[in-house]
């Protein structure tokens, strides 16, 4: 069954209501089946069929939305409303200074139970957590990747993309080692992605990690980390790797 809802969704904050209305006006039910294909369990979500460009446009228009209004949108049943709220936080963070950035960072962490899908993590964590922790103690990330909640673990590892882009790969490598035994395929993909990003900045660092740990890496993680390697290099590391996936745990 395709989840699509085009009637008005009321929230308490008036400006948040205007933002939701603006988002709904960009809905396209024909786009909903396309979006659903990107999610493992699409029936968990209600989709309006708003393209990412439309979500970002509305987020820019309502970037002055109060934190209470952002919170209401972030906890909406509408997937695109959650995405819009996270983009507003990103835009707000980019133009803010301290201590407002600290407030936005803490707000995101406090509300992260609403960040419950891979796209929501990936479009927010590097820009609100990784960016904030660059130059600070990254110990929080170790706590996140040790969480029993998969989305916390994904926030933890994907946040390090901001470190990588600034030439700091050590945290990513250390956290990736902690995640070698993670049972979730979505975590294997995320960790492999970050390792591949490490290789763009520090190929010897990535190759050292692969030499040490390739025999313990889940196949999906390893294949993702190796995407920029030559066919012969990929074959060397993948030889004998089982394609069997570990049994998953709950992602909520």
ZIJO-V684487 format. One record per backbone hydrogen bond with DSSP energy under -1.0 kcal/mol. NH is the residue of the N-H (numbers start at 0). CO is the residue of the C=O. E is the energy in kcal/mol with one decimal. If there is no record, write none. Layout:
nh	co	e
NH	CO	E
NH	CO	E
This chain:
nh	co	e
16	12	-2.0
17	13	-1.9
18	14	-2.2
19	15	-2.6
20	16	-2.5
21	17	-2.5
22	18	-2.2
23	19	-2.7
24	20	-2.1
25	22	-1.2
26	23	-1.9
30	27	-2.4
34	30	-2.1
35	31	-2.5
37	34	-2.0
38	35	-1.8
43	40	-1.9
44	41	-1.9
45	76	-1.2
46	2	-1.4
54	50	-2.1
55	51	-2.6
56	52	-1.9
57	53	-2.2
58	54	-2.3
59	55	-2.3
60	56	-1.9
61	57	-2.0
62	59	-1.2
64	61	-1.9
69	65	-2.6
70	66	-2.7
71	67	-2.1
72	68	-2.1
73	69	-2.8
74	70	-1.5
75	72	-1.5
78	45	-2.9
81	77	-1.6
82	78	-2.1
83	79	-2.6
84	80	-2.3
85	81	-1.9
86	82	-2.3
87	83	-2.3
88	84	-2.0
89	85	-2.2
90	86	-2.7
91	87	-2.8
92	88	-2.8
93	89	-2.4
94	90	-1.3
95	92	-1.1
100	96	-1.4
102	98	-1.9
103	99	-2.4
104	100	-2.6
105	101	-2.5
106	102	-2.4
107	103	-2.4
108	104	-2.0
109	105	-2.5
110	106	-1.8
113	110	-2.2
114	111	-1.6
115	113	-1.4
120	116	-2.1
121	117	-2.6
122	118	-1.9
123	120	-1.4
124	120	-2.9
127	123	-1.8
128	124	-2.4
129	124	-2.1
130	125	-1.7
132	128	-2.3
133	129	-1.1
135	132	-2.9
140	137	-1.7
142	138	-1.5
143	139	-2.0
144	140	-2.5
146	143	-1.6
152	148	-1.8
153	149	-2.5
154	150	-2.4
155	151	-2.4
156	152	-2.1
157	153	-2.7
158	154	-1.9
160	157	-1.9
161	158	-1.4
163	159	-2.6
164	160	-2.4
166	163	-2.5
167	162	-2.7
172	168	-2.2
173	169	-2.4
174	170	-2.6
175	171	-2.5
176	172	-1.7
177	173	-1.3
178	174	-1.2
179	176	-1.2
181	178	-1.6
187	183	-1.8
188	184	-2.4
189	185	-1.6
190	186	-2.8
191	187	-2.4
192	188	-2.2
193	189	-2.2
194	190	-2.4
195	191	-2.4
196	192	-2.0
197	193	-2.1
198	194	-2.0
200	197	-1.1
201	197	-3.5
205	201	-2.0
206	202	-2.9
207	203	-2.3
208	204	-1.7
209	205	-2.7
210	206	-2.5
211	207	-1.7
212	208	-2.4
213	209	-2.5
215	212	-2.1
216	212	-1.0
221	217	-2.6
222	218	-3.0
223	219	-2.0
224	220	-2.3
225	221	-1.6
226	223	-1.2
228	225	-2.3
233	229	-2.7
234	230	-2.5
235	231	-2.0
236	232	-1.9
237	233	-2.5
238	234	-1.4
240	237	-2.6
